[in-house]
């Protein structure tokens, strides 16, 4: 009896996975901590210089809002420039569509799409900026950045789908303290971030991306009414339609120009009603048009490319005394700069955790004294934040009183530690200001001194802002090391189990078959698989290779299949027990099947390789998908319909060619046919390409499809083993053989093994066919033929492996399936950038927004290919040669189950464990790298999610095989006892 029993294998595997999950959790929560923030909210102390022991005036909270406003005005020395604020957020609008790029104006078509906005810019009635957004470029963290000036943690991308109330200091909270009345129309994210602050509101969900019309109409229908009222001070308008247009059709969508024109009409309406025609007693109104992020050419966002981070900040109603030539080269700011700018414009304290720098061009209307005061207030706020981040940075170190009024000051060169450098920069600016302020009589003639002071302040502000923005949060290296140690231990456990399983199978093959060719040698394909692991580990340390990882997987998959083709040519019929008595005709048939099937895998893989130019740097290169899109939506739609018909035909043919238990085959075939026809109906009637809109009928139809697929799949898995027929003759033979100890055990248990393989064949193929049909429903239209090619690869692979014999190691075959799954992942247009996540399909069939359901659908879409190939392991178990498996009536009959499931479970777990552990070590080493947040961290999110995919897929495979084996074994024992009772 072998040392590694089925029970021990199961327990050790579960232990290895559990240890890995614990280590991964420790590392993730250590490496991506919640960004530390200063508690509380800014108050009157923000208008005073930082002191060693700050004592906040507690009575401030008791002041009436009007008294608090007067206090702020008195302390700041700057009267508020405006009385009312309108913040118009155009979700996903790239700044270059309005302002152009690299000093060049936008194209003529884009300028004609927004004529009124362009006229405001041309006539000096508006100032526009490229506001660089920090990754991740998704809505919720970018809104937080604009209203608080703080940059959130990287994992805010996950919170984007489950927004919680914002507790940090922010502009809305400051406005609320001084008694402002606020109204919000648009994205309901604002309502979740700031519950209870709005006088009136009408929110819409931001996640139904198929809707490009109603989400904006719901905002604009209230606009005329709100502009006519005077009971609000702050109006927020958040338009989602342009972002949805991008998700559906990309930047060049036919809907983009009409949507830009619609937004231009909104700007015109607001400007003419609230700024040009306002009465003198109504005060001044500022319109700020911003975007939360940009978008890629395909319309997605989330990553850190220029297209995604290029957001807009347009100030309308501010006097522009700056030349166009200057603005064309000095129009780049950071998105966090909006918060301190608006705070100082409206006379409220800058939010406590702000890292932004005021936008100098907006304060041109102020006197030099007031501009200097604004810079000083911004410097004090950042200095307090630096003191919280650097404990040694003490306010005692600033010699502000050591300069006489008649003494000139020379700027000191700043170097040394961070503490010394910040002290030096701030001291330079403060003393230059003191020197300039002391020259009251000659100040008008000291323009050079004023400019030097402004430059010194901005040097401090920019240095402090950059350090606070890009400073890696303190990572507990010891804790991270513990997490890595746990993952290393898990990896060793899983690889040890895989090694023992390989050893046991090899010894069993040697003992059962006296074949000269069965010997312990390393073949080229086996060596290559091990070399691939090394290649993947080495490539993880390169940011460029991480960005273009798809090339590695396509190379690995195609090269391994080429090696299998070479091996097939050298040994056409494999080597196994079935070869000993096979006829020449049979061998030729096997040889043809193996050669043709592996050739089909290679050809389909090459087509998949050219379907999408994935990655980050080469997406502009031509590929099959771009060519089809250029051919027109009608052609893409036709390909989608043909793909659906091909999936249905292939699935039904494979199902009915298998003659086992025709009643069950008919039931499965009927449910699959119904699902396929409903999917076709959905394509024909409800999915009008990029012009699709969500409707009740569409949602209901998709929900019906989900129900049929789910009930049919679950019902088959549960019921099929109970309804497998054991014929009377089979059971009599089984009983007679059972009573005879001279008959080989393999013959005795042939019936159960056959029934097990037949059941797993049906269940496995149902998993594959229904998964492909579900992907046709959820994936982008252009990916429909890709799903067909993945299905063809699985069919051809199963045919090849069923004839592979003993010369082909099972772990190599399963590794080949794993590689095909990862190559297919990138063939569907995925990459290691968050921007390629397909959000559009994640809300199909959902009537009300649900974070959990949308997340599940997003996961299904993103990991369509890896999960498909892992689920195919159920079918793989059914088609493999079982001549080397042990008997079922031994003392430990679970040996069969162990050898059937060992490789299909351990190989994916082992490969994933190696890659996960290796990349975790790489990420720890690269924690201070320039691209740690833009390249390595998004990749790590994908690695972690791939781990979840492997866990889920392997769990389904193991549960399915174990359950089917257990039920069939139980029924056979019951029938054997019943037959023995009748004989007695």
Secondary structure, DSSP 8 states (H G I E B T S, - for coil): --SS-HHHHHHHHHHHHHHHHHHHHHHHHHHS-------S---GGGGS---SS----GGGGGS-HHHHHHHHHHHH----S-SEEEEEEETT--THHHH-BTTB---HHHHHHTHHHHHHHHTTSEEEEEEE--SS--HHHHHHHHHH-----TTHHHHTTS-----S--HHHHHHHTT--EEEEEETHHHHHSTT-EEEEEEE-S--TT-SSHHHHHHHTTHHHHHT--S-SEEEEEE-HHHHHHHHH-TT-HHHHHHHHHHHHHHHHHIIIIIIS--GGG--EEEEEE-S----TTS--SS-SHHHHEEEEEEESS---S-HHHHHHS-EEETTHHHHHHHHHTT----TT------GGGGTTS-HHHHHHHHHHHHHHHHHHHHHH-TT--GGG--TT---TT---------SSHHHHHHHHHHHHHHHHHHHHH-TTTGGG-HHHHHHHHHHHHHHHHHHHHHHHH------HHHHHHHHHHHHHHHHHHHHHHHHHHHHHHHHHHHH---TT-SS---HHHHHHHHHHHHHHHHTT-HHHHHTTHHHHHHHHHHHHHHHHHHHHHSTT-BSGGGTT--HHHHHHHHHHHHHHHHHHHHHHHHHHTT---SSSSTTS--HHHHHHHH-HHHHHHHHHHHHHHHHHHHHHHHHHS-S-HHHHHHHHHHHHHHHHHHHHIIIII--GGG----HHHHHHHHHHHHHHHHHHHHHHHHHHHH----HHHHHHHHHHHH-TTS-HHHHTHHHHHHHHHHHHHHHHHHHHHHHHHHHHHS-GGGHHHHHHHHHHHHHHHHHHHT-BSSS-HHHHHHHHHHHHHHHHHHTT--SSGGG---GGGGTT-SS--HHHHHHHHHHHHTHHHHHHHHTHHHHHHHS--TTS--SSSSSTTHHHHHHHHHHHHHHHHHHHHHHHHHHHHHHHTTTSTTIIIIIHHHHHHHHHHHHHHHHHHHHHHHHHHHHHHHHHHHHHHHHHHHHHHH-
